[in-house]
Amino acid sequence: MDSVSLPAADWTNREDLATLVTALGSHNMRWVGGAVRDTLLGLPVKDIDVATKLHPDTVMKRLAEADIRAIPTGIEHGTVTAVLPMGNVEITTLRKDVATDGRRATIAFAEEWRDDAARRDFTINAMFTHPVTLEISDYFDGLADLVIPRVRFIGDARERIREDHLRILRYYRFQARLGAALDEAAEDACAQLAPMLKGLSRERIAMELLAILALPDPHATLARMQEKGVLPVILPEAGESGLASLENLLKAEEKQDAAPSAIRRLAALLPPDRHVAEQIAARLRLSGSQRKHLMRLATRSSVPDDPHALAYREGMIIARDLLLLKSLSSDLIESWQIPEFPLKGGEIVAREVGAGPEVARILRMVEDRWIAEGFPDRNRVAQMLDDALKP
């Protein structure tokens, strides 16, 4: 078979990467994984990874000699991070698995590129590229699978999933991302071994689930995950009604040209119940801001009719999400500046109202009326205050 080279891309011409290649030696390293795959697909490259024959202590030594800062991020597993001006690079020594339990692997360092490629999950993620010639080493026909496109496990799908249960969700993420043809062996293996996902950490599941939800159109993939019994394991609250709600949201997003939001889409999959949202947020170990966002979207059944009132009370981001979840237009708030309520508690105290709960009550009453009247000017607010203070 004729050799194939990686097309030149912005990242392959980075000066700081050339410095890294000089430090490690081009014969000792290869670009690998997502950077190779996405360059071949013509997609933006986010992360750059290096596979190397050098052991971690040697990598650290060579980086130090080249005045490149090195962080031993996962040195026990062979990974060192090179801190570079245009973006960090993870450098990992060639590895082979000695033992696995579905959550973590015991590894040994390897000497051959093919051994390292063989332990990776999918053929499209196991291509190596020479850092100077850009020639691609493709041991498992990943190039052909990219053309189809197809997400295919390296070797036996069941065996690869038993090594790392998260590969079930990674399969569906890549399938959705590439719009790939279905791979029957992979689908059957994911369906059969789906219960193994229960043994994974909630953080790892959340990471993959949110990554799927953030893709341009994840509905078909999530529907298949539901059909195959995968989604019920990680998100039993979704069900067919949740998928229907997600489908409606995606239509609203497309109509209004709204950017994808994983939390908004997660809210669509769940029933509009604040208690359920709180349980899910805890189970998936969502961040504090994600938890608050999800819980607020869970109360979407009580969205005010006036979009301006909604934006004032909730802020633009929550307002847009709530309107999208209700398939309502957000046009009225897109160019609207949220006004500041032109009344302070001190003005009420100056009118001989004792500081405390009564001031807060009057403020809320006037503010509610101000919102209901469409945010009139300061003069009208003064009249509202006069009315509120009448005996």
ZIHUUR-V218276 format. One record per residue. N is the residue number from 1. SS is DSSP state (h for helix, s for strand, l for the rest). PSI is psi as a letter, one per 40 degrees, with the letter a starting at -180 (* if undefined). Layout:
{{N/SS/PSI} {N/SS/PSI}}
This chain:
{{1/l/h} {2/l/i} {3/l/i} {4/l/h} {5/s/i} {6/l/h} {7/l/i} {8/l/h} {9/l/i} {10/l/d} {11/h/d} {12/h/e} {13/h/e} {14/l/h} {15/h/d} {16/h/d} {17/h/d} {18/h/d} {19/h/d} {20/h/d} {21/h/d} {22/h/d} {23/h/d} {24/h/d} {25/l/h} {26/h/d} {27/h/e} {28/h/e} {29/s/i} {30/s/i} {31/s/i} {32/s/i} {33/l/b} {34/h/d} {35/h/d} {36/h/d} {37/h/d} {38/h/d} {39/h/d} {40/h/d} {41/h/e} {42/l/f} {43/l/i} {44/l/i} {45/l/h} {46/l/d} {47/l/h} {48/s/h} {49/s/i} {50/s/h} {51/s/h} {52/s/i} {53/l/e} {54/l/i} {55/l/i} {56/h/d} {57/h/d} {58/h/d} {59/h/d} {60/h/d} {61/h/d} {62/h/d} {63/h/d} {64/h/d} {65/h/d} {66/l/e} {67/l/f} {68/l/h} {69/s/h} {70/s/h} {71/s/h} {72/s/g} {73/s/d} {74/s/f} {75/h/d} {76/h/d} {77/h/e} {78/l/e} {79/s/h} {80/s/h} {81/s/h} {82/s/h} {83/s/h} {84/l/i} {85/l/d} {86/l/e} {87/l/h} {88/l/i} {89/s/h} {90/s/h} {91/s/h} {92/s/h} {93/s/i} {94/l/h} {95/s/i} {96/s/i} {97/s/h} {98/s/d} {99/s/i} {100/s/i} {101/l/e} {102/s/e} {103/l/d} {104/l/i} {105/s/i} {106/s/h} {107/s/i} {108/s/i} {109/s/i} {110/l/i} {111/l/d} {112/l/i} {113/h/d} {114/h/d} {115/h/d} {116/h/d} {117/h/d} {118/h/d} {119/l/e} {120/l/i} {121/l/d} {122/s/i} {123/h/d} {124/h/e} {125/h/e} {126/l/f} {127/l/h} {128/s/i} {129/s/h} {130/s/h} {131/l/e} {132/l/d} {133/l/e} {134/l/e} {135/s/h} {136/s/h} {137/s/h} {138/l/g} {139/l/e} {140/l/f} {141/l/f} {142/h/d} {143/h/d} {144/h/d} {145/h/d} {146/h/d} {147/h/d} {148/h/d} {149/l/i} {150/s/i} {151/l/h} {152/l/h} {153/s/i} {154/l/h} {155/l/a} {156/l/h} {157/h/d} {158/h/d} {159/h/d} {160/h/d} {161/h/d} {162/h/d} {163/h/d} {164/s/h} {165/l/d} {166/l/e} {167/h/d} {168/h/d} {169/h/d} {170/h/d} {171/h/d} {172/h/d} {173/h/d} {174/h/d} {175/h/d} {176/h/d} {177/h/d} {178/h/e} {179/l/f} {180/l/i} {181/s/i} {182/l/i} {183/l/h} {184/h/d} {185/h/d} {186/h/d} {187/h/d} {188/h/d} {189/h/d} {190/h/d} {191/h/d} {192/h/d} {193/h/e} {194/h/d} {195/h/d} {196/h/d} {197/h/d} {198/h/d} {199/h/e} {200/l/i} {201/l/i} {202/h/d} {203/h/d} {204/h/d} {205/h/d} {206/h/d} {207/h/d} {208/h/d} {209/h/d} {210/h/d} {211/h/d} {212/h/d} {213/h/d} {214/l/e} {215/l/i} {216/l/d} {217/l/g} {218/l/e} {219/h/d} {220/h/d} {221/h/d} {222/h/d} {223/h/d} {224/h/d} {225/h/d} {226/h/d} {227/h/d} {228/l/e} {229/l/e} {230/l/d} {231/h/d} {232/h/d} {233/h/d} {234/h/d} {235/l/g} {236/l/e} {237/l/e} {238/l/c} {239/h/a} {240/h/d} {241/h/d} {242/h/d} {243/h/d} {244/h/d} {245/h/d} {246/h/d} {247/h/d} {248/h/d} {249/h/d} {250/h/d} {251/h/d} {252/h/d} {253/h/d} {254/h/d} {255/h/d} {256/l/e} {257/l/f} {258/l/h} {259/l/i} {260/l/i} {261/l/h} {262/h/d} {263/h/d} {264/h/d} {265/h/d} {266/h/d} {267/h/d} {268/h/d} {269/h/d} {270/l/i} {271/l/i} {272/l/g} {273/l/h} {274/h/d} {275/h/d} {276/h/d} {277/h/d} {278/h/d} {279/h/d} {280/h/d} {281/h/d} {282/h/d} {283/h/d} {284/l/e} {285/l/f} {286/l/i} {287/l/i} {288/h/d} {289/h/d} {290/h/d} {291/h/d} {292/h/d} {293/h/d} {294/h/d} {295/h/d} {296/h/d} {297/h/d} {298/l/e} {299/l/f} {300/h/e} {301/h/e} {302/h/f} {303/l/h} {304/l/i} {305/l/d} {306/l/h} {307/h/d} {308/h/d} {309/h/d} {310/h/d} {311/h/d} {312/h/d} {313/h/d} {314/h/e} {315/l/i} {316/h/d} {317/h/d} {318/h/d} {319/h/d} {320/h/d} {321/h/d} {322/h/d} {323/h/d} {324/h/d} {325/h/d} {326/l/e} {327/l/f} {328/l/i} {329/l/i} {330/l/e} {331/h/d} {332/h/d} {333/h/e} {334/h/d} {335/l/e} {336/l/h} {337/l/h} {338/l/h} {339/l/i} {340/l/h} {341/l/h} {342/l/f} {343/l/h} {344/l/i} {345/h/d} {346/h/d} {347/h/d} {348/h/d} {349/h/d} {350/l/e} {351/l/f} {352/l/f} {353/l/h} {354/l/h} {355/l/i} {356/l/a} {357/h/d} {358/h/d} {359/h/d} {360/h/d} {361/h/d} {362/h/d} {363/h/d} {364/h/d} {365/h/d} {366/h/d} {367/h/d} {368/h/d} {369/h/d} {370/h/d} {371/h/d} {372/h/d} {373/l/e} {374/l/f} {375/l/f} {376/l/i} {377/l/a} {378/h/d} {379/h/d} {380/h/d} {381/h/d} {382/h/d} {383/h/d} {384/h/d} {385/h/d} {386/h/d} {387/h/d} {388/h/d} {389/h/e} {390/l/h} {391/l/*}}
